[in-house]
Amino acid sequence: MELKLAALRNEEVLVLMVKYRELCVRFEKDLSASPRDLALAKASALMLVQAIAQQDDPA
């Protein structure tokens, strides 16, 4: 999913993917003790980016 979203030619999504990657670093520092929580945090942030991408291009 990360690769698919990063490949879009949507400027807003590209900016959000940069922020997503920054968040991933933060999540890894803050949630490293719990692999489940880490995965959930990353997935949640990625789903927000996906929602924006779909809003801009519902196809």
N, C-alpha and C positions, 0 to 999 in steps of 0.2 A: 504494500500500500504506500509506503514511504516513497519508493521509486516511482510509482505511478503518479503520485501527486507532484513530486519534484519535476517530473517530465512535462507537466502542463505548462502551457505558454501564457499563463495568467499571472500578471504582475502581483496581484493581491495574494494569490496562493503562494507564490514564490517567497514573498516577504514573510508570510505566516510560517512557511517551512523553515526559514532561518530562525524564527522565534521558537519553533518547535524543537529544533536541534539544540538551541540554548537551554530550553526547558529540560530536555533529556539529560543534559549535563547536571543540571540542578537536581533533577529527580534521582539520578544515580548517586549523588552525594548525600542527599537527604534520606533516601529510601533503600539504600544498599543492603540493609539488614533484612529486608523483606522482598524477595524476588516477586512475590505475588503483587504487593503494593506497587512495586516499580513497574511491572508490566501493565497494571491497571492505569496508573498515572500516564504512562506513555500512550496507551491505547485511547484514553479519554482525550488527551490533547490532539492526537491524530484525527480522532473522529470530529473534533471541532473544525479542523482544517478541511476535512472531507466535506463537511456540511456547507462550508463557505464555497468550496469548489463546485458542489452540486447546485448551489443557489445561483451561481454565475452561469453555469452550463448544465441545465437539467437533463440533457441527453446522455 
